[in-house]
């Protein structure tokens, strides 16, 4: 099976560390393995992103930056290319993997975006 998966570690001008590069490589490998084993694109994207969220090395999941009020609020989104269905969450707290919450919005609700406390 042919497949391609891309990921980035965020936007901005900060220096990328060797640990972040290694984590990105691991995450991409995990996602590509999902594709090679017959998984769907959404499975690969979720697996890749979950690893980045869990690492604490990026402004996502465990590494999400605290806001001025000391609360860690996170966003995540994904889209299925063939159907153009999308799912997203914004401003959510105390969720280990925001990408999985976004996938639930895509697959289990009639909504595209849920925001704030009601999104968790």
Backbone as a ProteinNet text record, in pm:
[ID]
protein_1_A
[PRIMARY]
XXXXXXXXXXXXXXXXXXXXXXXXXXXXXXXXXXXXXXXXXXXXXXXXXXXXXXXXXXXXXXXXXXXXXXXXXXXXXXXXXXXXXXXXXXXXXXXXXXXXXXXXXXXXXXXXXXXXXXXX
[TERTIARY]
83.6	0	87.2	53.7	123.4	55	133.2	76.6	177.4	128.4	212.9	150.4	233.2	184.4	284.5	232.6	314.1	270.8	364.2	332	427.9	385.4	474.9	462.7	562.2	566.3	520.8	444.6	392.1	446.5	395	434.6	522.7	591.4	672.4	818.4	897.5	1038.3	1130.2	1075.6	1162	1247.1	1355.5	1448	1387.5	1396.6	1348.8	1460.3	1427	1526.9	1543.6	1657.4	1674.6	1565	1521.4	1414.5	1284.9	1254.4	1133.6	1144.3	1260.2	1279	1263.4	1319.6	1307	1161.5	1090.9	949.6	867.9	894.3	825	851.5	976.7	1010.2	935.1	930.2	856.5	707.6	652.2	509.3	477	561	539.1	551.3	646.6	662.7	538.7	486.1	365.3	248	228.8	119.9	136.3	258.3	283.6	258.9	296	270.1	120.5	41.4	-104.5	-151	-100.5	-138.1	-91.8	31.2	85.7	6.3	-52.4	-131.2	-277.1	-307.9	-443.3	-534.7	-481.5	-563.2	-604.5	-707.2	-757.4	-673.8	-685.6	-611	-641.4	-768.2	-802.3	-733.3	-721	-650.6	-504.3	-442	-300.9	-280.9	-368.2	-358.2	-376.7	-474.8	-498.8	-380.2	-326.5	-212.5	-90.5	-64	49.5	33.1	-83.1	-107	-109.3	-164.7	-167.1	-25.8	67.7	205.3	263.7	237.8	286.1	221.5	91.4	20.7	75.1	109.1	155.4	299.7	377	520.4	552.6	469.3	501.1	602.3	644.3	747.1	691.3	561.6	498.8	383.6	339.1	226.1	96.5	82.2	-33.2	-43.9	-164.8	-183.2	-104.5	-20.1	56.7	149.9	189.2	279.8	211.6	79.1	6.3	44.5	63.4	104.6	-9.3	28.3	-69.7	-106.7	-233.3	-278	-258.4	-285	-259.5	-328.5	-443.4	-515.4	-467.3	-360.3	-303.3	-371	-463.7	-537.3	-480.8	-472.8	-427.1	-550.5	-574.2	-686.4	-630.2	-694.8	-641	-745.6	-696.9	-780.2	-726.8	-813	-771.4	-879.5	-836.5	-931.5	-877.7	-969.1	-931.1	-1045.2	-1009.8	-1108.7	-1085.4	-1193.6	-1189.1	-1198.8	-1096.5	-1086.4	-1190.9	-1232	-1329.1	-1467.1	-1510.2	-1645.9	-1648.5	-1532.6	-1516.8	-1583.7	-1612.6	-1661.8	-1546.8	-1579	-1477	-1524.9	-1430	-1459	-1352.5	-1393.9	-1298.7	-1347.5	-1251.7	-1279.8	-1191.7	-1238.4	-1161	-1180.9	-1074.4	-1082.3	-1114.5	-1072	-1103.1	-991.3	-1028.2	-935.1	-938.5	-832	-825.8	-859.1	-815.8	-831.6	-691.9	-660.6	-526.3	-496.8	-595.9	-575.2	-686	-668.1	-768.5	-801.3	-704.8	-732.3	-838.5	-839.1	-940.3	-1077.5	-1080.9	-1208.1	-1260.8	-1170.8	-1212.3	-1266.3	-1203.8	-1252.5	-1391.2	-1415	-1549.1	-1653	-1617.7	-1709.8	-1740.2	-1637	-1654.7	-1746.1	-1721.5	-1788.8	-1920.4	-1937.2	-2051.6	-2151.9	-2126.1	-2219.6	-2256	-2355	-2393.4	-2320.7	-2230.8	-2159.9	-2023.6	-1965.5	-1828.3	-1735.2	-1781.3	-1697.1	-1772.9	-1709.2	-1759.6	-1654.8	-1702.5	-1612.4	-1636	-1526.6	-1532.8	-1572.2	-1622.2	-1650.9	-1745.6	-1837.5	-1932.9	-1870.9	-1751.6	-1682.4	-1610.8	-1599.4	-1530.8	-1632.7
-118.5	0	123.5	218.5	346.1	436.6	517	610.8	717.1	825.7	936.9	1000.3	1033.4	1103.5	1213.5	1329.9	1446.1	1498.5	1554.3	1616.9	1733.1	1828.3	1938	1960.5	2022.7	2043.5	2180.4	2249.3	2378.6	2490.7	2607.3	2725.7	2813.6	2905.6	2998.9	2989.7	3074.6	3085.3	3019.7	2943.7	2885.3	2772.3	2741.8	2638.2	2501.4	2411.8	2275	2194.7	2122.6	2046.3	1906.7	1841.7	1703.2	1610.7	1635.1	1552.4	1568.6	1690.3	1712.9	1644.6	1654.1	1587.4	1436.6	1379.8	1235.6	1197.1	1278.8	1251.6	1259.2	1359.4	1369.6	1246.1	1200.3	1080.5	958.9	944.1	832.1	840.4	960	978.3	946.3	993.1	964.1	815.1	750.8	606.1	532	575.6	511.9	528.7	648.1	672.2	593.4	588.1	514.4	365.2	313.8	172.8	143.9	234	217.9	204.3	289.6	282.6	151.5	111.4	-12	-134.9	-130	-243	-235	-144.2	-135.8	-39.6	36.9	134.9	248.5	316.3	430.6	555.3	655.7	779.9	843.5	843	901.3	826.8	694.9	616.3	659.5	678.3	717.7	857.7	949.8	1086.9	1088.5	1015.8	1013.6	951.9	841.5	776.2	867.9	933.7	1026.2	1141.1	1201.2	1318.2	1281.4	1165.7	1122.9	1112.3	1063	1053.2	1192.5	1285.1	1422.4	1485.9	1463.4	1517.9	1460.6	1332.8	1266.5	1302.1	1347.5	1368.3	1482.3	1583.4	1701.1	1793.8	1760.8	1838.2	1947.7	1945.7	2038.9	2110.9	2219.7	2293.9	2221.6	2103.5	2016.4	1915.8	1881.2	1779.3	1810.9	1716	1730.4	1851.1	1896.6	2010.4	2142.6	2142.6	2266.1	2376.4	2494.6	2607.9	2654.5	2698.4	2758.1	2896.3	2930.5	3063.6	3159.6	3286.7	3387.7	3357.5	3292	3258.9	3127.9	3069.2	2947.1	2819.4	2828.9	2712.2	2669.7	2540	2482.2	2449.4	2527.2	2501.7	2458.3	2359.8	2301	2295.8	2290.2	2277.5	2161.2	2101.5	1999.1	1987.9	1949.9	1933.4	1830.9	1765.8	1679.3	1671.3	1633.4	1627.3	1501.3	1439.9	1323.2	1374.3	1349.1	1409.6	1368	1242.4	1197.9	1256.9	1263	1310.9	1457.1	1511	1647.1	1665.4	1554.9	1564.9	1610.4	1694.9	1746.9	1737.5	1732	1734.3	1816.1	1896.7	1982.3	2013	2040.3	2088.6	2210.7	2301.6	2422.5	2461.7	2510	2558.1	2449.6	2325.8	2217.4	2203.4	2155.3	2139.1	1994.3	1953	1823.1	1706.2	1714.6	1604.7	1563.2	1437.4	1389.6	1397.1	1363.6	1359.8	1436.6	1566.4	1646.2	1593.9	1533.8	1482.3	1373.1	1292.8	1187.4	1247.3	1356.6	1426.3	1483.3	1538.4	1591.7	1480.5	1364.4	1252.4	1208	1210	1176.6	1275.5	1403.3	1503.1	1468	1433.4	1398.6	1277.2	1173.2	1044.9	1028.1	1097.7	1068.1	1181.1	1296.5	1408	1464.8	1548.8	1619.9	1753.6	1780.5	1908.5	1898.7	2013.1	2020.3	2064.9	2154.8	2212.8	2221.8	2173.4	2192.9	2273.9	2368.9	2462.3	2461.2	2470.1	2490.3	2367.6	2389.4	2279.2	2173.5	2213.3	2117	2027.9	2061.4	1979.7	1862	1862.9	1752.4	1665.5
0	0	0	-82.3	-80.6	20.4	84.1	179.4	214.5	263.9	303.8	426.5	521	638.8	672.6	703.1	737.4	873.3	946.8	1075.4	1095.9	1177.2	1213.9	1363.4	1418.2	1561.9	1606.1	1523.7	1562.7	1476.9	1502.2	1426.5	1513.2	1451.2	1526.9	1488.6	1549.1	1513.6	1615.7	1707.2	1809.6	1751.8	1818.2	1774.6	1804.7	1708.3	1726.6	1792.7	1898.8	1972.9	1913.3	1941.4	1896.9	1951.8	2074.6	2132.6	2054	2012.4	1932.1	1796	1732.6	1603.4	1617.1	1724.2	1746.9	1771	1846.2	1873	1744.4	1661.6	1533	1447.8	1445.2	1367.6	1420.9	1553.2	1613.3	1580.6	1590.4	1563.3	1417.7	1327.1	1184.9	1156.8	1221	1204.9	1254.3	1367.2	1421.1	1325	1275.3	1180.6	1052.6	1001	877.5	897.6	1013.9	1044.6	1042.8	1095.9	1091.9	947	859.6	717.6	654.5	684.1	626.5	670	787.8	839.6	798	705.9	653.1	724.3	817.5	888.5	797.6	837.6	762.2	793.7	708.8	728.3	864.1	905	1035.4	1149.2	1136.4	1238.3	1247.3	1131	1127.2	1184.4	1147.9	1199.1	1350.6	1398.4	1543	1616.8	1566.4	1631.7	1634.6	1523.4	1514.9	1613.6	1614.2	1698.4	1845.9	1879.4	2019.9	2076.5	1996.7	2044.7	2069.6	1979	1998.4	2121.6	2140.1	2256.9	2387.3	2387.7	2509.7	2545.4	2448.6	2469.9	2566.1	2571.4	2651.4	2586	2464.1	2394.5	2304.2	2283.5	2190.3	2259.9	2202.6	2257.5	2219.4	2275.3	2248.7	2362.2	2401.1	2504.2	2629.9	2672.8	2796.7	2795.3	2677.1	2667.2	2637.7	2638.4	2606.3	2704.1	2652	2734.7	2825.2	2943.7	3033.7	2981.2	2993.8	2954.9	3071.9	3051.1	3153.7	3285.8	3281	3404.1	3466.2	3411.5	3466.3	3421	3329.1	3280.2	3144.9	3126.5	3000.3	2915.8	2811.6	2720.4	2585.7	2526.3	2403.9	2293.4	2170.5	2051.3	1968	1890.3	1793.4	1686.9	1567.8	1457.5	1359.1	1289.4	1179.3	1080.1	957.8	850.3	768.9	727.3	639.6	495.8	416.8	284.8	183.1	185.9	85.2	107.4	231.9	262.3	305	337	389.3	525.2	594.8	732.3	820.6	917.3	1007.4	1150.8	1241	1383.3	1453.5	1549.4	1619.3	1759.9	1846.2	1981.4	2004.8	2087.3	2117.1	2262.6	2322.9	2459.8	2560.6	2532	2625.5	2728.8	2846.2	2957	3004.4	3069.5	3136.8	3045	2921.4	2826.6	2783.8	2798.5	2765.9	2616.4	2535.3	2390.3	2318.3	2299.5	2229	2089.1	2020.1	1886.1	1890.7	1995.8	2008.5	2036.3	2111.4	2133.9	2002.4	1921.1	1790.7	1701.4	1707.9	1626.8	1671.7	1801.1	1850.5	1799	1793.9	1738.1	1593.1	1516.6	1375.7	1359.3	1438.1	1416.5	1492.1	1603.6	1690.8	1706	1643.9	1658.4	1521.4	1521	1398.4	1388.3	1482.2	1488.5	1421	1394	1344.8	1457.1	1542.9	1646.7	1778.1	1884	2019.9	2095.3	2176.4	2243.6	2394.1	2469.1	2612.4	2692.4	2813.7	2905.6	2848.6	2765	2710.6	2603.6	2560.4	2460.8	2524.8	2656.6	2722.9	2783.3
[MASK]
++++++++++++++++++++++++++++++++++++++++++++++++++++++++++++++++++++++++++++++++++++++++++++++++++++++++++++++++++++++++

